[in-house]
Structure formats: C-alpha cells, structure tokens
Amino acid sequence: MVGRAVGQIFKAQQFNEKPEKVTLSGQVDGKDRVYLTYARQADGSVAVDGVVAGLEVHEKIAPVAGDTSGGSFFGVGGNVTQERGAVVTGTIGGVKEEIHLAVNRDTTTVPLTRELQDSADSGFKWGMKVGMTPAFGGESFTPNMQPGEYPQTTAPLQFQDTYFVQGKVGDVDVSRYVRWNTTSWTVVSNSREGWGWSEFFQVSSGQAGQSIANKSEGLSARATPFSVEKNLVTASGFLELSKENGAREQIAFSSRYEQIPQKMALKVDETIGEHTLSFSVFPETALQAQAPAITVAVPEGAEVRQARR
C-alpha cells in the first residue's frame, strides 16, 4: 500500500511540475523514530534514505531492464498493463539487501451484480452539451448526446493488480504479495435539452499475504482480505511464528490505512502482538490532485458546454 501511495504522489508532483520527493515519518512503539525520504533521481530510479528504529536505511529502487520510470509502484514499476518489475538494493543497518518487485495487471469483464451496485462509490459526474448552427443560418440547436433518453449502464471492467515482493535482507528471506481489485462502470444518460451525462462508479477490494524467515524461525500470514471503505482500508488476522524446534505460536495483527485526499497523504497504523508502528506518507509541498483526463471530438464550428459535479 505504501508503494502505491508513493507512486500516486509522484504522479501528482509530475502533474504540478514539482520535484518528485515523498516523506514517510512516524514511530515504532511510540518512541523509536521512523523517517524515510523517497526522491526521484536523474536516471529515473528512486533513492530511499533515512532511519528506522535506530537503523540507517540507504536504498535504490530501480526499474528492471526495458522498463521506464513513472509507474504506480514506488514510481518505478512501469505502466501496469502487463508484468513489470523493479529491484531494491542497498543496506538496512549496514546489512545488505536485494528485493525484487513485480507488478501484473489482469483485466476482465464481470456482471453487474446487486452486491456491486450496493457497495459502489460514485467518482464524479460529467456532462456535455453541443450547440450547432443549421445550414444557411438560423437559431442553433442542441442534438441528443446519447442514444435513448433513459440511463444505460456499461459492462463493468475488473482490473486486478497483483504486487509481488521477494528477496533477502542479510540472511532473512522476505516475501509479500498484495492483490488489489478495482471494478468500474459508467451510467450514461440523455435529456431533451441536449445534455449527455456520464456518471462513473468504482468498487475496490483486496487481500495480502507475507512471510519472513531465517534459518531458526519464520513469521508468516496467509491471504488476509482487506475491508475497504471510502479512503479507508483495514485488515486483521494472525501471524504464525514457527521455530526451529517445531513450536508454533499465533500473533494477532491489525492494519489501518487512511487516505487524506486533500493533502495527498496516507496515514498508517499497524499492530503486531504488543508492538505498534504508526507513520504518515506525504509530499513535501502542497499539491493539486490530477484530474481525470477526458477527450472529446467536436464538429468544426460547434459550441461546447461542459458541466462537472
């Protein structure tokens, strides 16, 4: 989730023609500082520097051969239209790390069920009206913009993004995956006054799993579903601690991710057993969120009026 947030802020900074730099700041157990900066470099990679609970962090996140910067995952994952990747190299507390990141998107058409309709968020409404002048003059007229006078619904598309993280930090093997689904559709309508309206809807869901292990013990969590509300994602479950002697122990965990759209920021609170981690991810300067891109083809000489709400 942090990688997606950093990538989103980078895109907004590009849109605002600002330097691509993001800060992560917080605490472990309410006392040990966590402070990282993510900064775009001239070669397209992202430098990560800071400290986590007294351990210095120096990393480089670079796209794999053939990819370019500007993707959705830490800003280096490439456009998420096929499998893409990046690699993290550097040190944490002087210990070398090498972690590989991979992103894959699958797109499918799904039926519009009552469950989808009931859980959907309306993104925004956009309308357009065209005034045209008759041949040889006269009063202008406004043609109907959509077929039919009553609302019609497009077939929903489901975009499934899967993020894989796998590698080593010293002698510790780490792996994690996040699967994030976004289902979107549009309701189009028409009026006798010549207005054509489109209203856009989306529903999000997801799950995550992870594993951390060395030669003597391992910590893992099976696929845990996210609970997704507007600007809020939560998850809870159990991590299984397995030891070399075969002993196993379950440790409760919970995660809470809150988007703050007006600040282009993300606030995270996590609990693992008796330990807590809280931090925020935010840009260094105020940003204007990037508006959805809409392209309209209009006959030559026509007058266009638009409305968004």
PyMOL commands that set and color helices and strands:
alter all, ss='L'
color gray80, all
select helices_A, chain A and resi 2-15+114-119+261-263
alter helices_A, ss='H'
color red, helices_A
select strands_A, chain A and resi 21-28+32-40+46-52+55-63+84-92+95-109+121-131+152-153+157-169+172-190+196-213+217-225+227-229+232-243+248-260+265-272+275-283+303-308
alter strands_A, ss='S'
color yellow, strands_A
deselect
rebuild
show_as cartoon
